[in-house]
Every structure is written in structure tokens, then in C-alpha cells.
Amino acid sequence: MSSGLTRSAGLGVPRRKDRRVGALARYVFAATLVRSADGGAVVAIVLLAHACGMPGWLAGLLGASITAPHLLGPFIARRLDTARDGRKVIASAAVLHGVLLGAAALLLPVAWAIWPAMLLFASGIFGPMLTGGISSRLPSIAGPGQRSQRRAQSWDVASYGLSGTLGPAAVAWIAAASDALTATLVLAGAAVVGAGAVLALPRQEPPNKAVDVPSPGRTLSLIWARGPLRRTLGLTVTVAFSVAALPIYAVATAPAYGGASAAGTLVAAYGIGNLLGSAGLMLRPLRRDADPLMSSLAALVAATLILVMLTPTLPTSLIAFGLAGIANAMFFAATLAARSEYAPIEARGQVFIWVGALKIAAGSAGTAVAGATITQTVWAPLLLATALTAATATSSIIERSRPRLSKH
């Protein structure tokens, strides 16, 4: 009898591990699907606006109508921390995002631009739920061990990289094979299908009713008051602002490397580096504490930006862009670990969404600043980005060392 019990108990661990592997696979599928719908939306709408004969400035405004509302995402995020089943909240956001995007696409050819713009604005509000919101589900799927958590976060980084590539690429391919309206509707449909995949994820424990879930404003104050979370936010925003200069720099330097096609090749090298970085982390997850690790990896990102500026030929530039992608993937994995490990359980969803929303805003600002400064000299955006990233990394190291210094 005892030996039978021992065998049964021994089989429990592999079975739990198998369940977690299956849950993680479903997570990556669901996250990639809904994030592809979010990441490809701007490309789809801009292509559709051009196909409808709209001027470039109006197409750009319609695209911005999707990204700008991401800043409002945190104000609906509290529901994720208070709901008995957070999967339903994220799935509802994915359905609303897809339906509103599809409705805007159908209206665009036949109505004044203001009406589809309003639908796109509403659609964009739900974007952070599909990025940071779904990431907040990962800790309960990965299991309690730090190594399993870190490996799962590497898969999450890969999901971001895949969706950032697959979404726009699928839109371009479908638009070329059919038309821009079809591409946009397929993307909207992917969000709805992704909602079903989200519901197939394991259910988390419902929140404790006795726990006070803070408001969005209080959550932001909490992030700022806690050193590790404050540094997570500061470093995430700074690195997002800085790496946003890379596509602009690639376009500006492409003529020196033989033509406009070189810009696409350089950006692709960065994307491949990002995927390689996340793949490497799956094999060998990050091991140090997330707080000091973020500072070190932000400094590494700054070093790769310097390398990008110093490379004189296309092959060396491709290598430099690839290394920048690897460094950014490692840094991003460290920020996900920091959000998981330092966020209070009663506000975890909001912390993920606040950091994610401000990261997107910083990336948009970085693109705009790079476009404005590159007219002066081709090196200006990366010089600014490198200096800002290095300064923020150094500041975080100094801030973290202050409590230790005060003890001696």
C-alpha cells in the first residue's frame, strides 16, 4: 500500500509540470494572437486609408487614434485586479478591440474620417489589456519557482517579438493578395479568436475580498513610492524611448548602404536579434535579482546603440542591430520579472498595464523626437538615446546603493 502511494505521489510532480507546459503553450498562442491584432492595427488602418485615397497626414492621424488611447488603458485596468475571473476581462477587451477595429474599417471607405477615428480611439483603449494585461496572468501559469518564472517570461518576450512581426507582415501579405479592407477585417477577427484562446488559459485564484484594490491613481503613486517599481518604470520608459530611434536611424543611413531596402534589412536584423535573445533566455533564464539586473541590461542596451553608430558597413551594421535586439530582449525579460516580483498582488494587473502603457507612449515619443532631430545630423537621435539610457541606468544604480551607504 505504501509503495503504491509513493508511486502516485511521485507521479504528481511530472503531471503538474506537464500541465504547466501545456498551459504555457496555450498562453503563448493566445498572447501572440491578440498582440498580433493589436500590433498590426496601425499598419492595417494606414494602408486602408491610403487605399481610400486619403492624404498621408490623415492616414497618420488615424493610425495615432489607435496608439494614443493606450495611455487611458490603466484607467480600466482595476477591473482586472477585482474580477473573480480575469480571463473574462481580457477576453472581453480582445473582443471589443476586434469588433471596434472591424467596424472602423467598414466605415472608413464610406463615412467622414471622424467616425472611424472615434471607433479606433475606443479600440485603442483596450490595447494595454492585450499586452501588459495578459502578461499579468503569467506568474500563476509558470509556477512558484524563480527559474520557471524567468523561463516563462522569456516565452512572453518571444510572444511580443513574434506578434510585432507577424501582425504587420500578415497585414501586408493579405493586402497584397486581396485588399487592405480584407487585411484589417482578418486582423479584427484574430482578436476575437484570441479571446477564445484567452478563456482556455488556467483560471487564477479569485482576489481576496478583504484586500483593498487601489485605484489607478493610487497604483501609479504606489509604483513611484516603491524603489524597485519606480526604477522598473523609469528604465522601461527610457529604453523604449531610446530603441524607438533605431528604425528612423535605419531609414536615414540606408542610402549609404545601397538603397532603401537596406533599412528594412536592418530593422529585420533587430527583430531577429530580439527573437534570438528570448530564445537564449529560454535555455538559460536570467538568475540575478531583477532590480540590479535591469540597470546592467539598460547599460548594455546603451552600449549596443554606440556600436550601431560606430559600424561603417552594412554587414557590421546588421550585426550591431542584431546585438541591440538581443540586449533589448534581455532587458525586457528583466522588466517583466521585476513587475512580477515587486508588484503587490492586489495591484499586479494595474502595475503591468501602467508600465506597458507608458512604455508605448515613450516609444511613440522616441520615434517623434528621432524624426525631429535626425534632420540636424544622422547621429543625433542615437547620441541622445545613448546618453539618456546611460544616465538613467547610472541613476538607478546610485539610487539603489543609497540605503546601503546610509548603514555604514
FENWO-V479424 format. One record per helix or strand of 2 or more residues. SS is the DSSP state (~ for helix, > for strand). FROM is the first residue (numbers start at 1). LEN is the number of residues. If there is no record, write none. Layout:
ss | from | len
SS | FROM | LEN
SS | FROM | LEN
This chain:
ss | from | len
~ | 2 | 38
~ | 41 | 11
~ | 56 | 21
~ | 78 | 5
~ | 86 | 23
~ | 113 | 13
~ | 127 | 9
~ | 138 | 5
~ | 146 | 32
~ | 180 | 20
~ | 216 | 10
~ | 227 | 17
~ | 245 | 13
~ | 261 | 23
~ | 290 | 21
~ | 314 | 29
~ | 345 | 29
~ | 380 | 28
